[in-house]
Amino acid sequence: MPARIRKGDEVIVRSGKDRGKHGKVLRVDPQKQRVYVEGLNIIKRHQRPRPGSPEPGGVIEKEGPIHVSNVALQDPRDKKATRIKVIEEHGKRLRASVRTGVKI
């Protein structure tokens, strides 16, 4: 089965504390079925400063994982949540919006 949500896609959060917000997918973890969305589900981590590390110590805020079932792809045409269908064109499998039929 092809990946429905990929890195770089625009998604809308369907449930949870960030419901209704949208952002760009930074990375996908298919084994754990999680996505990391830019600026959403911000978590705080306390980190010690390490010599030679580019990251400073202190409290660092970063994006946390969101389960893939709690996000939906954003339709490029009308900016609303949509499902995805897979179509074949010239021997290649492409993703398309169920809502408007636009290729993604």
N, C-alpha and C positions, 0 to 999 in steps of 0.2 A: 504494500500500500504506500503511495507517495506521501511525502510530508505535506501536511495541510498548511502549517505555519512555518515559515522559514525566516532566517536572519534577514533583517532589512524590511520586513513587512510592516505595514501600519495596522495596528490592532486596537480594539476597544475592549475595555475590561467589563465583563458582564455581571460579576458579583464580587463581593468582598468590600474592603474599606475604600478601595479606589474605583468603585463602580461608576461607570459613565465616563471615565477619563480615557484618553487615548494616547498612544505613543508608538515609537519605533522599537521593534524587537532587536535587542543587542546580541543575544545568543539563545540557543535552544539546546535543551538537554533531553534527547529522545528517550533514554533509558528510564529517567525519572518522570517523564511527561511534564516537564516544566519549561517555562519561557521566562526570560529576563527582559523587562520592558523599560526603556529609557525614562527615568524620572518617576517611576511608579513602584509601589511597595518598598519604600525606603526603609532600610534597617540600619541600626547603629552597631558598630563593632569597636571594641576597645583593643587597640593594637600598641604593642611596645615598639619604640624606635629601634631599628636594627642598623648597625653600621654597614654602609655600602648599599643600602636599599633606597630606592627612589621615593618610597612612601614614608612620610613622617609618622611619628607616633601620635597617640591621642585617640579621640573618638572620631571614627571615620564613618561617614554615611555612604551607603551604596545600595544598588538595586537588589532586592531579594527575589526569589523565584515565585512565579504564579503558575498554578496548574493550568494546563493547556485547555481544559474544559471551561475555565472561567474567562477565557478571552475569545473574541471573534474577530475575524479579518474585517478590515474596513473597506467598504466598496470604494474604488477610486473615483467613481462618477458622482455619487450622492453622499459620500462620507458617512454612510450608515452601516451597521453590522450586517454581514452576509455570510452565508455558507459557501462552500467551494465545491465545484464539480470538476472532474477531470475530463478533458476532451482530447481527441487525437487529431493532429493536423500535420500533414506531410510526414507521417511516421513518428512524430514526437508527441509526447504527452504534455499538455499544457493545463494550467489551472485557470478556471474562469469563475466569475461570480454567478451564483445562482440567481441573485436578485436582478441584475441587469445584463448579464451575459458578457461583460467586459473581461478580456483576458488579463491575467495578472502576471 
